[in-house]
Amino acid sequence: MSRSDIQPDLADRMSHIPKNEPVSLVGYLIFFIGMAMLAYGISALWLGMRDVMDVGGFCAEGGAYEIRQTCPDRAELLMFTGIPAGIIGLFVAMFGGAKASKGAAGLLLLGWPALFISLGYNFLDYAMYPPENMGSTVGWWVCGVVFMLMGLPALLGAPMLVKAIPPERRVAVLGTFLAAIVAGVVLMVQLVA
């Protein structure tokens, strides 16, 4: 066997070894912004939902019909900004996560349990402690249990999502992820304060 026969085989094997990718600071920044928007959206929806549930679970503004229960002032702001910010933030974070590191965008799957567990908590909390003059809370019990059942099993995949991030980037990605969540919640609190 000649040396020329061995060389192409070795070159072929070497081409399959993963190369160290450069760190994309822009990717981390975009990931941070998107995650902060998503965290703002979920927390604003959570708080806006509580405001509406405080007045019985339904409210209305304007229109041709007699309005019995007007919506709380900040509920409109929270719902109007929270839902679009969360949806746009999801796509921004997916783009940034894909640029930041392998596996980073997978952490966005944790938005599912965050949304459903937090809203399920609201339903169960208000079912146990309803507002004054509230009739039956059976609907809130049902919604709370269904939302919890939709969110809790998804948490079982969290360890796999973390393991999908390369070990050398795991701390940076998780730090960015958690810092963005804190920033989004703080932004929501400052907006309604």
Residue pairs with C-beta under 8 A, 6 or more apart in sequence:
21 102
23 169
23 172
24 99
24 100
24 101
26 99
27 96
27 97
27 98
27 99
27 100
27 101
27 104
28 96
28 100
28 172
28 173
28 176
29 96
30 92
30 93
30 95
30 96
30 99
30 100
31 93
31 96
31 97
31 99
31 100
31 104
31 173
31 176
31 177
31 180
32 96
32 176
32 179
32 180
32 183
33 89
33 92
33 93
33 96
33 180
34 89
34 90
34 91
34 92
34 93
34 94
34 95
34 96
34 97
34 180
35 89
35 93
35 108
35 176
35 177
35 180
35 181
35 184
36 89
36 180
36 181
36 183
36 184
36 187
37 85
37 86
37 88
37 89
37 92
37 93
37 184
38 85
38 86
38 89
38 90
38 93
38 108
38 111
38 184
39 89
39 180
39 181
39 182
39 183
39 184
39 185
39 188
40 81
40 82
40 85
40 86
40 89
40 184
40 185
40 187
40 188
41 82
41 83
41 84
41 85
41 86
41 87
41 89
41 184
42 82
42 86
42 111
42 114
42 115
42 118
42 184
43 82
43 118
43 184
43 185
43 188
44 78
44 79
44 81
44 82
44 85
44 86
44 188
44 191
45 78
45 79
45 82
45 83
45 86
45 115
45 119
46 118
46 119
46 122
47 74
47 78
47 188
47 192
48 74
48 75
48 77
48 78
48 79
48 82
49 119
49 122
50 122
50 126
51 71
51 72
51 74
51 75
51 78
52 58
52 59
52 71
52 72
52 75
53 122
53 126
53 131
53 140
54 72
54 131
55 69
55 71
55 72
55 131
56 69
56 131
56 133
56 134
57 126
57 140
58 69
59 69
59 70
59 71
59 72
59 75
60 67
60 68
60 69
60 70
60 71
61 67
61 70
61 71
61 76
74 192
77 191
77 192
78 188
78 192
81 191
82 188
89 184
90 108
90 111
93 105
93 108
93 180
94 105
94 108
96 104
97 104
97 105
97 106
97 107
97 108
97 173
98 104
98 105
100 169
100 172
100 173
100 176
101 165
101 166
101 169
101 172
101 173
102 164
102 165
102 166
102 169
103 161
103 164
103 165
103 166
103 169
103 173
104 165
104 169
104 173
104 176
104 177
106 161
106 164
106 165
107 161
107 162
107 165
107 173
107 174
107 177
109 154
109 157
109 161
110 154
110 155
110 158
110 161
112 150
112 151
112 154
113 151
113 152
113 154
113 155
114 151
115 151
116 147
116 148
116 150
116 151
116 154
117 147
117 148
117 151
117 152
117 155
119 147
120 143
120 144
120 145
120 146
120 147
120 148
120 150
120 151
121 144
121 148
122 144
123 140
123 141
123 143
123 144
123 147
124 140
124 141
124 144
124 145
124 148
126 137
126 140
127 137
127 140
127 141
127 144
130 137
130 140
162 170
162 174
165 173
165 174
